[in-house]
Amino acid sequence: MISLIEDMIEGVSRHLTSNDSLKYCDLTTVHGLTSQDRLEHPEIHSPYILITKNNDFLSVIEVQGSKSAFDERSFNNFISHLSSSLSNSFIESGHKLSVVFERDFTKNQEELNNVYKSQISAAERLQLDIKDLIADDARKIAAHYSRERAYIVLYTAKGLISKDEMKNEQAKAAAALKDIPRTRFSQNPVEFQLEGLKITHDAMLWRLVSMLQGDDETGMGLLVDVLDVKKAGAMMRQLMFRNSTSENWYPRTPFDRNLRAYGSGRKDNIDCLLPPRLNIQLMEGELEEDGGLIYCDGKYYGSISLELPPLHPVKFKQLFNAINRKIPYRVKYDFMGGGKKALFWPSFIMSFLRFLPSLGNIARDMDYVQAQSETDPAAIMAINFATWGDTRDEAKRNLASLTKSIEGWGVCGVSRTYGNPASALIASVPGLTTATPGALHYPPLSEGLRMLPFERPASPWHGSGNINFITLDGKLFPYQIASPLQEKFTDVITGVPGSGKSVLANRLNLSALFRADKKLPYLTIIDKGFSAKGIADLIYDELPADKRHLVASITLNNDEHHCINICDTQLGSRFLTQFEAVFLKQMLNAFCIDPATGQPPNAMAVDQIISRLVNSVYKSLAHTHAKPFKRNDPVVNEALRETGLEQELGEEWFEKASWWEVVDKLFARKRFHAATVAQRYAVPTIHDFIALVTDTTFATQYKDVTVDGRETVVAFISRCFKAAAADYSIFSGITVYDFSPETRIAILDMQNVLGDRTTPAGRLKSGIMYLFARQMAVRNYYLPQSADTFLPALPEQYRAYHRARISELSEEVKHTFYDECHNFDGIEFVQNALNTADLEDRKFNVRTAFSSQFLSHMPTSVLKTMNSLFMMRLSEGDEEHLKKLEITVPPEILRRFRQLPQGVYPDGSGTAFLGIFKTKRGLICHILKNTLGPKMLWALNSSAKDRSLRTTLYEELGTKKAREVLANKFPMGSASSIIDEMVMNQGGDSESEEESQTMATKLGKQLISEVRRGI
């Protein structure tokens, strides 16, 4: 008696929800993973098949969207292929597809809180005070997109297995359950395990996934993922109970680890040992009917059924564009097989009535469907919508607006009347129930599929991006630089001046910080003309004072005050690493190049002699002819005094000592900076090469090798080296300026050292300078590559120091960015060096990015192997380049991109660009917008006029206040037009840099005055 009462109480408590909502959800338990599942799908770690109370199986597929933008032709081809592949499965009943799409502007902030969590965490780890900029970015993006979700649920009915097989399965289950106590409210998977049905379900599921993914080469397919039951269950609960479901909640199953008993156990019942059935876990909330609406978890819901289908073929994007972005809604398409059978009697009856004029059109439509069914089976289809609001009035307004949009979708008829509004709401959530409310329609399968939301753009970085773009029609598109989803880390950005190229480049470079772990990333920007000034100032200013030395920004000048010796070695190393040796030989060869031909005369002999010179000079200065120590550097002298070495070793030791010996002593006392300075005097300079090549012994060996039959090759090399020493003061002597060994972020401005691009000699000079700047920036990036030969050649005391550096460099992604690549376009030796490096960068965790006006400016192998392409505009010849690179972009997409407005959109939603990404999940191609908050725009702006204004405010108000003032006053991120107007009002020339700077300063002072007066 007591047991009976307990059962009654438990039964009532478990089912006591408003509208009997439990009965509408028919999910019971899950099918466990088999060994075959683990072998064939190692990416899935939890069960992925849910089971209903009728023993039907279902799985949920998350649809991110299309990998590449479809045009009309490619979409029709995709649907045609999908339809023909599915046709055999939809001739008879047994399988059901539910496709659900949801768009909800009110969930933007919740999504962005998760999306930007990694950026906030990175800023905190790096002690970078830019949370206000991140929040400003999030606010801006939130105003221009709406959160989207899409799912496909595949159902497989148990009726698909034969009666004999069913009997065998049931007998097997009965035998297994014979000695197991009963369960009433918990999951007993043994009761529902139909192995034959699982085979049938799996075959259909993975075939469907393959069909949806389409062609990886062209990108014409969808990004889809099969959800395990934890993710699927969490999704269902979150869509049903939007306010109260935790983002960390998921349903428990019998296959979870660490299951705990709960409740009071009885010997004839094991409910307390197993998790509750899925419907009990999922339908915990209450539903209340209120005047045709359903109140659930703080929201009022209304539902709409498509009563009359469109009069003519329509696509989802027409409906999507008609619905206001701020109206939340969900649409569910149900497709079932057996349409031909369902139409048999209506067709039979119509055959007798077709002579009636009013029924003629219907008869012809049914004839069409029947004729198509031989190759395109008639499907049973239902389409239902739901919308919601925080109040009854808001829900009714949304319902009215949504109804109007649906009715205009190919001229449809709708109904808001359901026998039970609660069942309609529950049925709109993917997977919660097998029920199909609303009117049924019988289109050819292909026409029904063409109405699905498969044209929505997708990002493969959903949930893992560190930078966020949006699509033209307002969908979030996360992106991650140096992503594991890409084989190589090579980015290319193209765009004419004023297209937004520099702002995008700065934003991508800034996102390197959000990918960093515990320290600032290694980031080098080789710039021309202060394009990176904004990012340099931003990072430097927002770091704590004790970390600002990690950021270095210099403008190179070709004089002895900026001298950086091209012959420097790693601390303590008497010899070059492999990478350093290659660079030095390239530089020395470049000194010998004839500008007219782009090659040294007698190039083979020159290369051989230079290789021998490099080996000889370093070997000589490391041992027999090591440079003697001199007391000529205050940093070294001070370190010797402070460490006590001066007194300890005595003057006699120093008189006989070499610079290398002093380096070793300082290093042993852990005075690494002083040791580095001392080493600058120990290593060779170009003058040591000149001395050796002019040495009589060396010259005699090559006296018979000539250049152009006149001058000996040794004399020619000597003359070229002397000319280089005179022409390039910046690297012809002992290093005066160098980055600290601790420098993580370096910006090198090349404005003052590049040659004239209109002359061969000028292009050669530019090439030499770019090669030099690259080496200066990245010489340490490739240290791990040389570890096997470099470490054993070091004196013992240096090995642990460099081993630690190599370990750190190996683990981190290093970033190099080259701006204005047209400056080394056509300079063969620079292009060759970059091509070689590009082919090896991925192995050494190096991301390289290139920016210029046209694709034709880029090194050839870079274009062939790039993985991310950002095109701000389509320039002449770009389409041909894309074809040569075998990058397939539908012509309609290129036409659409070409017709877009140039520059920033008037609504402030950003600047459009074409993004093309090669990933392990296929080619991704979409037109996107680079959307930034006004504060970030002002922080990264590279315009000379805006930079001048920003600098004026930075100096007087501080960085944060200055950005706040500028963002409020000029929310589009620029004051250039205002400055131009001020110049012209004074009768000046807006193109004059001096006049523009004067007015920018004047405008800045006006703004500062307003701030101080409290305006």
N, C-alpha and C positions, 0 to 999 in steps of 0.2 A: 504493500500500500504506500509506504514512504517513498519507495523507488518510483512508483507511478506519479506521485505528487511532484517529486523532483523533476521528472521528465516533463510534466506539464508546465512547471514554472520555467524551466530552461527553454522549452519550446516557445512559450509566450515571449520571454525576454529577448530571444534571438530574432523573433519575427515581428516585434512590435515597432514598426516604423510606419509613418504616415503613407497612405495610399498602397499599403502592402508592397512597397517597392522591392522587397526581396524577391517576390515572385516574378518580377519582370527581368531580373538578372539571372540567367541560367548557367553561369559559370560555377564549376564545382571544384575541380582540381587540375593537375598538370600531368603531363607524361614526362618521365625522367629521361635524361640523356643516356643514350646507348654508347657502347664503345665505338660503334661505327660513326655516330655523330661526332664524337671527340676527334676521331681520325680525319674525317672529311671536312669538319668545320671547327678547327682549333680556336677560332676567334670567339666562339660561343662557349661560355663557361657555366651557364645555367639553362634549365629547361626552357624550350621556346614554343611548346605546344600546350595550349589550354584545352580543357575538356568540359563540355556542357553536361547538364544532368541527363540529356538524352544520349550521351556518349558520342556526340559529334566532336570533331577536332577543329581547332582554329589556331592560326598564327597571325601575328601582327607585323606588318612591314612598315617601317617609317620611311616616308618619301620626302627627301630634302628638296627635290625638284629636278629640273633639267640640267645636265652637265654643261651643255652649251645652248645658247639661244637658238630656238627653232625658227626657221622661216616656214612659209606655207608648204613648200614642197617637202622639206625634211620632216615636218610634223606629220603630214599625210603618209609619208613612207613609214615612219615609226608606228603610227596607228595601224596601218595596213598589215605590217609585219606582226604586230602584237595580236591583232584580230585573227589573222590566219593561224597563228600558233595556238590560240586559245579555242578556236572554233570547235575542235573535236570534243573538248571538255564541256562545251555549253550546248551541245545538241540535245543531251538528256539532262535531267536534274541530278543533283548530287554534289556539285560544287557551287559555292556562292562567293561572290566578291563584294565587299563593302568598301567604298572609297570615300574617305572623309577629309574635308578641307575646312580649316578654321582660321579666321583672321580676327584679332582682338587688339585694338589700339590701347585698351585699358591695361593690358599686360606688358606694355613696353618697358615700364620702369622696373618691373620684376625681372624681366629678361635681361635688361641692361645691368642691373645690380649683379647678376651672375656673370655676364659677359665681361664687365670691367673689374671683376674681383681680382683677376690675375694682374692687371695693371696696377691696381691699388697696392696689392701685396708686394709687387716688384719695387714700386716707389718707396714703400716702407723699408724693405730690405736694404735698398741702396741709399736710404736716408735722403732721398730726392724730394724736395718739397713742392710737388706739382699736382697734388690732389685737386686743387681748385681748377686746374686746366683739364684734368680728366673728367671731373664733374661737369664742367662747361661743355666739353665734347659730348658727353652722354645726353645732356639736356638738348643740345642741338639736334643730335640724331633722333632722339625720342620724338621730336616734333615733326619728323619727316618720314616716318615709317610706321608700320603696324606689324605686330608679331604674327607669324604664320606657323601653322602646323598642318601636316598632311599624313594620312595613314591609309594603308590597304589592309583589310582583314580577309584572309582566305579561310573559308569554311569547307570542311569535307564531311559529308554526312555518312553515318555508319551504314546506310543502305547501299553504299558503293561496294561493300564486300559481300560475297555470296552467302546464302543461307547456311550452307554446310560449314563454311569458314567461321561464320558467326557462332554456330553451335559449338564448334571446337574451342573457340576463344572463351565462350561462356563456361564450358565445362572446365577448362583450364583455370579460369578465375575462381569458380566454385571450389575446386580442389584446393587452391591456394588459400581461400578464405575459410576453409572448413574449421580450422583450429584457431582462427583469429577472432577475438571478441568483436562485437558489432560496433559500428560508428553511426551516429545520427546526425551530428552537426560538424564533424571534422572531415578532413580529406583522407580517404583511403585509396591510394592510387591503384592498388591491386585490383580493385573493383572495376576500374575503367580502362585497363591496359589492353587495347586491341592491336596486336602487332601488325596484322594485315592492313588495318586501316592506317596505321602510322606509315607503312611503306607507300601506300597510295597517296597519303597527304604529303609526305616528303617529296615524292616525285613531282607532284604538282607545284609545291611551294618553291623548290629550288629551280624548276623550269621557269616559273613565273619571275623569279628574281633575275635569272639570266636574261630573259626577254626584256624586262624593264631596264636593265643596265645597258642594253644596246651595244653599240660599237664604240670601243675605247679609243680607236684611232681617230675617228671623226668627232667624237664627243656627242654624237646623236643618241642620247639615252638618258636615263635618270640615275641619280644618286639615291640608292635605297639601302636600308639595313634591316635585317630581321631582328626584332626586339626579343630579348629573353622575357620570361614572364614577370620578372621584377620590374623591368622598365615598362612593359606593357601595362601591368597592373597599376603602377604609379601614374602612368599617363591617364588611364581611365578614371581613376579617383580624382586626379587634379582637374580634369575637364568636367567632371560631374559636380564636385564640391570645390569650387574655384578659390574660395577664401580660406578655408580651414585646413586644407591638406598640406602637410609639410613637404618641402621639396626633398627631404631625406626619407620619406615614407615609401615602403614597398610591401607587397603582400608576402606573407610567409607560406612556404610550401613544405611538404614532407621531405624534400631533398636538401633543405637548408642545413647548415652545420649549427651546432650548439643549440638544438631545440631543447626547450625546457617544459616540464610538465606544468599544467595550470589547472585550477579548479579542484573539485573533489573527485578522486578516482573510485571506480567500482569494478569489481572483478568481471562483470559481464559487459563492460563498456570501456573503450580506450580513447574516448574523445579527449580526455585530459592530456594525452601523450602526443596528439597530432594537431596541427594548426587548424583553425576553423575553415570551413568551406569558403571558396573565394567570394561567393556572393555575399556572405556575411561580413567579410573583411572590407569589401568594396562599397557596400551600400549601408554604411553606418549612419549617414545623415538622414534628415527628415525632408519629406516633400509635402507641400500643402497647395491645394488648388485654390486659386483666388480669381474668380471671374474670367475663366478661360486661360489664365496665366498660371504658371507653377512657381511658387516661392521655394527656393532651395539655397541654403547656405548664404543668405544675404543678397541674393539676386532674384529678379523676376524674369521668367523665361516664357517666350511665346514660340509656337511652332507653325510652320507652313508646309503644306504638301503641294507638289506639282500635280495639279488635277488634269490639265490638258497640256500635252507636250508642245514644243515649238512647232510652228507651221513650216519652218524651213530649217536646214542644218545650221547649227550654231556651235560655237566653241566657248569654253569657259571664260576665256579672257575678255569676251564681250560683256559677260555678266560681271566679271571682276572689275572692269573699268567703270561699270555703271553704278556700283555700290560705293557710297561715300566711305572713305578710308576710316572714318571714326565710328562707323556702325559695326559693332561686333557681330559676327555671325558664324554659323557652322552649316555646311551642306554635306549631306550624305547621299551617295549613289549606291543603290543595291542592284547587283546583277545576278540573276539566277538562270540556270539552264532549263531546257524543256519548253522554250517559247513556242516551238512548232506544234508540240502536243497541246499546249494550252490554247492555241488559236484554232484547233481543229473544228470544234463545234461552232464558234463564231463564224468561221469561214464557210462551213457547211450551210449554216442558216443564211449567210449573206448571198450564197450562190443562188438562192431562190428569190432574194429581194433586190438584187442588184439593178433590176429594170426600173426601180423607183428612182426618179431624178434626184431626190434628196439624199439617197444612199449611194449614188454612183461613185462619188469621190472616195468614200470610205471603202467601197468594194475594190476600187483601183489601188488604193494604198495597201490593202490586205493582199492583193495579187502581187504587188511589188515585193512585200516582205516574204511571201511564200516563194517567189522566184529567186530572191536573193539567198534564201535559206540553204540552197544547195552548196554554196561556197561561203556564205556569211550568215550563220544561223541566227534566227530570231531569239533575242534574249528577253527575259522578263526583267523589267527595270522599274525601280521606284526612286524618286528624288524627293528628299525632305530637307527642310531648312529649320534652323533654330536661331533666335537672337535673344538678347537679354539686356537688362539695365539694372541700375541700383534701386530704382523706384518703379512703381507700377506705370507712372506716366512716361518715364524714360523708355521702359520696355515697350509700351504701346507705340510711342513715336518711332522707335527703331523698327518695330514690326510693320508699321505703315510704310516707312521708307524702303524697307527690304522688299515688301510686297510689290511696290511700284517698280522697283528695279527688276524683279523677277518677271513681272508681267510684260516688260519691254524686251525680254530676252527671247527674241524670235517669235514674239506674240504668244505668250503662255497663259494658261488659266491656272489659278491657285485656289487652295482651300485652307482655311484656318481651323476647320472643324475636325476634331478627333474624338473618337469614343472615349478615350482616356488621355488627356493631355500629358499626364505623368509618363505613360508608356511611350508617347512620342518623344519626349525629352530624353528618356533613358536610351531609346533606340538611336538617337542622334550621336551618342558617344560610341566610338569604334570599339567593338568587341564585347560590350556589356550584355548584349542580348542578340539572339538570332532572329528576333521579330522584325518584320518589315511592314511598318505602318504606311498609310497613304495609298493613293491610287497606283495601279500597276500599268505599265506601258510595254509595248512589244516591238522595239526597234530592231533592225539588223544590228548585230553585235558591234560592227565597226562604227556605225553612226552613234551608238551609245557611248563607246569608248572615246570618240572624238569630242565629247562634251566634258571630259574629265580635266581636272586642274593639273595637267602634266606639263604645261608650258611655264610654270613658275620657275624662276632661276634658283640654282642651288650652289652652295659653297661646301667643298669637302672639309673645310675647317670649322664647320658648325660645332660649337661647344669648345673649341680649342684655339681660337684666333687670338692674336695680340694687337690687332688693328682692325677697325670696323669701317667698311664702306656700306653704301646702300645702293640698291638698284634704282633704275629710273622710275619704276612704279612703286617704290617704297617697301622693299624687303631688305632685311639686314643681311649683309654679306661679310662674315668674318674672314680674315686672311692672316696667315702667319708667315713671317719671313723665316728663311732657313728651316723650312718645315721638313720633318721626317717623311711627309707624304711625297716629297720630291727627290728625285735621284741626285740632282745637283742644286747648288745654291747660287745660281747666276740670274741676276735681274737686269732687265733693260728698260729704260724709260725714254720715250721720244716725245718731242713736242716743240713747236716754234716758241720764241719768246712771247710771254704773256698768256700762254695756254694753261698755266698752273703747274708746269713741270717741276719747278723748284720747290713749291710748297709740298707737292706729293713726295718728292725725293727726300725732303727734310722730315716729313712725317714717317716715311719708311725707315729712315735712319734712326729717328727717335724711338721707333718701336723695337729697335735692337735692345734698348734698355729693359723693355718689358719681357724680353726673352732671357735676360741674364739671371743668374742664380744668386750668388752671395756678393759678387763684386760687379762694378761697372764692366760692361763688355769691352773687348778690344774692338775699337771702331776707328777707322782712319778715313777721312774725307779729303780727297785731293780736289781742290776747288779752284775756280777762277772767278774773281770779281765779287767775292763776299756773299755768294748765294747761301753759304752755310753759316753765315755770321749769326743768324737768329738762333739756330740750334746750339751753336757754341756758347753764346751768351746765356741761353736758357739753362743748359746743364751746369755751367760754371756757377751762375748766380744762385741756383736753387740747391746746390750742394752745401753741406756744412763747411765752414772755413778750413777745417783740418783735412778736407778731402778735395779741395779745389785744385791741388797740385796734380791730381789725376787727369785733369783736362788741360790740354795745351793747344793753343791756336796761334799760328805764326804766319806772317806774310814773308815769303822768301824774297831775298834780294841778292843780286849777284855781286857781293862784296865780301871782303875778308871778315867783316863783323858777323856774317851769317854762315861762316865756313863750316862745312860738315864733311869730313874726310871720307871719301868713297872707299878707302882701304881699311877702315876700322874693323876690328874683330870683336867677338863676344868676350866678355870679361874673363881675363886669365888665359884666353886662347891665343897661342902663338900663330895659329893658322886659320884660314877661312873655312867656314862650313861649305858644304857642297853648293847650297843656294847662293851664298855670298860670292863664291868663286865664279859661278856662272854669271852673276850680275857684273862683277868687276871686269871679266873678260868682255862682256857685251859693251860696257862703257868704254873700255880702252879701244875696242874695235870701232866704236862709234866715233871716237876722236879721229880715226883714220879714214872715215867715209868721204867720198867725193860727193858733194851735194847734188851734182848734176846727174849722177848715176844711181845714187842710193847705196853704193857698195864701195869698200876700199879697193884700190887697184891691187892686182895680184892678191886677191882676198884670201886664198888658201895659205899663202906664205905668211901674210900678216897675222892670220889667226894662229898659225903654228908658233910663230915667234912670241906672240903675246902670251900664249899658254905657258911657254917655257919661262918667259919673264916672270909671270905671276908666281910660279913654283920656286924659282931661284931667289927672288927678292924676299919672300917670307921665310924661306929656309935660312938665308943668310942673316936676316935681322933677328931671327929667333935664337941664334947660337953664336957663330963666330964673329959677326959684326953687329951684335946687339947695341942699340944706341945708349951712350953713356948718360948717366943721371946728371941733371943740372938743376940748381935751385932757382928755377925761373917761373914757378907757378905758385901763387899765394894759397890756393886751396890745398895743394899737396903739402906745402911747407907748414901750414897751420895744423894739418892732420898729423904730420910727423911730430910736431911739438906736443899736441894734445895727447897722443897715444904714448908718449915717452920714448918713441923709437929713436928720435934724434939723439937723445942722451944715451940711450941704451946701446946703440950701435956705434956711435962715435964718428967723428969727422973723417977719419982714415977710411972707414968702411964706405962712406958715401962718395969719397973721391974715386974709389975703384968700382962702385956699383953701377949696374945698368938700370935703365928704367924698368925693365921687366922684374928685376929683383925688388925694386921699391914697390911695384904693383903687388907682388906676392906678400910682402911684409904688411902692407896696408890691408889687404884682403884678410889676412890671418887675424888682424885686429877688428875685423867686421866693419871697417870703414869703406863700404862699398862705393860710395860716390867718389871719395878721394882716390880710391884705386882705379876707378873708371877714368878720372881726369888724368892720372899719371900714365895710364895705358895709352892715352892719345899721343904721347911723346914717344912711345915704344914702337908703335906700328908704322908701317911704311906710309909715305905720301907719294903723289905722282912724281915728285922730284927724285925719289929713290929709283923709280923706273927709268927716268931720264938718265940718271947716272949710270945705271947698269947697261942700258942699251947703247950708250956711247962709250962704254968701256972697250978698250982696244981688243981684249981677248974675245969678247962677245961679238964685236963688229967683224973681226977677222973670220969667224966661223961662217958668216953669211955674206961675205964680200962678193960672191958671185951671183947672189939673188938680187934682182933689180926690179924696179917699178917702171913700167913703160920703156924698158931698155936703157934708161939713163941713170937715174938715181938708185943707189942701193936701197934695199927694202929696210935695212936697219937705219940708214940716214933718214929715210922717209918717216919711219915710225918715230924717231927722235924728234924730227921737225914737227910732226903732228902733236906729240905730247907737249912740247914746249909751247906751241900755239894754244893748246887746250888749257895749260897752266896759266897762260896770260889772259885768255878769254873767259875762263870760268873760275873766278876767284872764290866762288861759293864752295867749291870742293877741291881746291888745289893745295890746301895746306892742312895744318893741324886743326882738329875740330874745336870750334869756339862755342857753337850753339848745338845742343842736342836735347832730345827728349829725355826726361828723367827715366830711369829704369822702371819707375812705378807708373809712368804715363799709360793710361788705358784708352783715352779718347784724344785723338790728334786731328787737328784741322790744318791743312797746308794750303795756303793761297798762292797760286802760281802767277797771279796777275802781272807781277813785275819782272818775271824771268823768262817769259816765253818769247820766241822769235816772231818775225814777220811771216805770216802764212803765205804771203804772195810771192816769196822768193825761196829757192831751194835751200839756201843757207839758213834762212829763218826757220823753215820747217825742220831742218836738221837740228837746230838749236832747241826748238820746242820738244822734239823727240828725246834728245839727251836729257832735258830737264824733267820730262815726265818719267823717264826711266829712273832717274835719280830720286825723284820724289817718291815713286813707288817703293824703291829699295829702302829709303829712309823710313817709310811708313810701315812696311810689312816684313822687314828683315827677320823679326823674331817669330812671325806667324809660322814660318816653315822650319823652325828649329826641331820640332819632333821628327821631321822627315830626315834630318841629318844625325839623329841621336846615335845610331849604331856606329858611325865613324867619328862623330864629334866627341862623344864622351870619353872613349878610350885614349884619344890624342891629348886630352887635357891633363895638366898636372893634377895629381891626386887631390889636392886640397880644394879644387874647384868643382869636383864632380857632384857632390851632394847638392851644392847650390844650384847647379844647372839641371840636375835631375829633377829637383822640385819645380823649377820653371817649366821644364818640358812636360811634366805631368799636368801642370795647370793649363798649359797651352793646348795639350792634347784633348782635354775634357771640354774646353769652351769653344763656342762658335766665334770665329773672328770675322770682322766685317771690313771690307774695303769698298769705297765708293769713288768713282771717277766721274767728275762733272765735265761738261763741254768737250766730249770726246772728239769733236771735229778738229780739235787742235792737234791730234796725232793721227788723223785720218790720212792714209796713204804713206805714212812713215813706216817703212817695212820692218826695220829692226825692233821698233816699239810694238808693232802689231804682232810680230813673231813672238816676242817675249810674253805679251799678254795672252796670246793663243796657247802657248805652252803652259803657262801658269793656270789658265782656265781649265785645261784638261785634267789637271791634277788637284785643283782646289778642293773638290768634294772629299778626296781621301784624307785631307788634313783639316776638315771642318772649317773651311774658309768660304764665306759668302762674299761674292764680288758683284757689285752693281755698277752699271754704266748708264750715263745720261747724255743725250745730245739731241739735236733737232731731227735727224733722220736716221732710219735704220742703216742706211748706206755708210754712216760714219763709224759703225761698230766693227771690231775685229771679226774676221770671218768665222772662226771656230766659236766665238762667243754667240753669234747668231744661230749657228747650227745646234749648239748645246744649251742655249738659255732655257730656263724653266719658267720664268715669269716675265711677261712683256706688258708694259703699261704704255698705251699709245694715247696721248692727249689729243692729237689730231691725226687725220690721215693726210700724209703729204704725198706728193708725186713720186711714184715708184714704190711706195710702201706695199701696195697690193701685190705687185710683182714679186717683191721680196718675200711676202708671206707664202705665195705659191711655190717659190723656189725652196723655201724651208719646209714645204709640205705641211703647212698649217692651214687647215680647212676652216674658213669662216664663211658661212652662207652669204651670198651676194646681197641679200635683202638686209642682213644685219649691218654690213658695211655701208649700204646706202642709207640706212636709218641713222647710223653714227655720223655719217658725213653731213646730214641735214640738221643735226642738233645745234642749238645756239652755242656760240663760242663764249668762252669765259665763264664766270660765275653765274649760276641761274638767278633770275631776278628775285626769287623767293628766299635766296640765301642758302639753298639746300646743297650747294657745292658745285664742283666742276666735273663735267662728264669725262670719262676716259674709257677706252676699250681694254679690258683685262683679259689676257690669254695666259693660262697656266697649265703646264704639263705636270700631271700628277700620276701617282700610282693607281689612281681611280679613273684615269682617263683624261682627255683634254677638256679643260674648263674654259669657256669663252662667254663673257657677258659684258654688256655696256653698264658701267658702274658710275657712281658719283663719289668723289672725294669730299666728304662732309666733315667740316671741323667747326668747333665752337669759335666765337669771335676772339676769345682770349688766346686760343691756340693759334688762330690765324695771325694775330698780331705778334705772337712769340716767334713764329716761323717765317714771317713775311721777308722776302729777299729783295723787294723793290727798293732802289736807292733812296727814293723820296720818303717812303714809309720807314725805312731803317733810320733815316736821319731824325724823323719825328719821334720814333720809338726811343732812340738814344737820348734825346733831349729829356724826355719824361723819365726814363730809367734813372738818369743822373740826379734828378731833383726829387722824384717821388718814390724811388725804389721800384723793383720789378713788378711786384704784385699789384700795387696801387696803380702803377702806370698802365698795366694791361687792363685793369678794371675800367679805368677812365677811357682808354682808347676803345675798348669793346662797347662801352655804353654810348660813346659819341659816334663811333663808326662801326656798327655791328657787322658790316660786310667785310671787315678785315683790312680795309685800305682807306687812306685819305688822299690818294694821289690826285683824284679829280678836283678835290678842294684846293690842294696845293697848286695845281695847274691854273685853276681859276684865279687864285690870289696873285700868281705871277703875271697873268695876262691883264688883270685889273690894274697892275702897276706898269703896264706897257712893256712887259718883258717877254722873253721867249721861254715857253714851258719846256722846251727841249734842252735848255741850258742847265747843266748840272749845278753850277754855282748859284744861279738864281733860285732854282728849286730848293737847294739846301738852305738858302737864306730864309725862304718862305716857310719851309718845314720847321726851322728853328723858331721863327716868329709864331707859327701856329702852336708849337709846343709850349711856348711861354704864355700864350693866351690861355691854354688849357690849364697850365699850372696855376696861373693867377685865379682862374675860376674855382679850382679845387681849394685853394687857400682862402678864398672868400666864401666858401661853402655853397657855391652855386651848383 
